[in-house]
Amino acid sequence: MKSIKLTLVLMAVVAFAIACGQGTVTNNAPAATPTGPPKASPVQPASPVAAVIDGKDLYTVNCMTCHKDSGKGGKVTVEGKTMEPDDITTAKMKAKTDEKLYEYVSEGFPDDGMPAFKDKLKPEEIKAIVKHIRTLQGS
């Protein structure tokens, strides 16, 4: 019985050693030359996750002071002025189009204390913030 176990263990060790010692098979055949013009490789768009991450970072830097990390807003004092920014997670705000939210961020509401970001952020950055707002809204 001991010799059978020993034989099985040795066979397993030998099989493992053989499997681990095998190298990569190299194909030495010459590469085929393409016929016709070379094909352009497709450009991969940024993943939606990347856009959300960028939007979150931009939101943190530009929006979170007033709208809080949750988007719920609430009373805040900025540069000596007390404001009560909107809760951007409400059903009313969720019903707004992306274009309308983009406009709010871009143009701001100067009378209510929200600055316009059109001169500070690029259009793609404002779009990324809008996408992050949608995640805060549960979209």
C-alpha positions, 0 to 999 in steps of 0.5 A: 500500500505504501509503495502505491502511494509513493508511486502515485506521489512520484508520478504527480511530481514528475507530471508537474515538473514536466508541465512546468518545464514546457516552454512556449512553442514558437512558430518560425513561419514567415509572417504573411504580408497584408494585401491592400492598404493597412487597416486603421485600428479602431479608437476605443472610446473612454469607458463609461466608468472612466467618465464617471470617475473623472466626473466624480473628481471634477464634482468633488473639486467644483460642486461638493462644497455646496451640493455636498458629496451626496448631492443633497445640498443644504445651507452653506456659507461660501466666501461670507455668503450664506446659501442653500444650494438645491438638492440635485437628487430630487425627482424634479432634478432627475427629470431634467434633461442632460442638456438642461443640467449641462446648461445649469452647470455652464451658465450657473445661477448668479442670483442664487450664488451658483457660479457659471463654470463655462469659463472654468471647465471644458465642455467634456468636463461639464458633461462628465459632471452631469454624468456623475450627477446622474449617478448621485440621482441613482440613474 
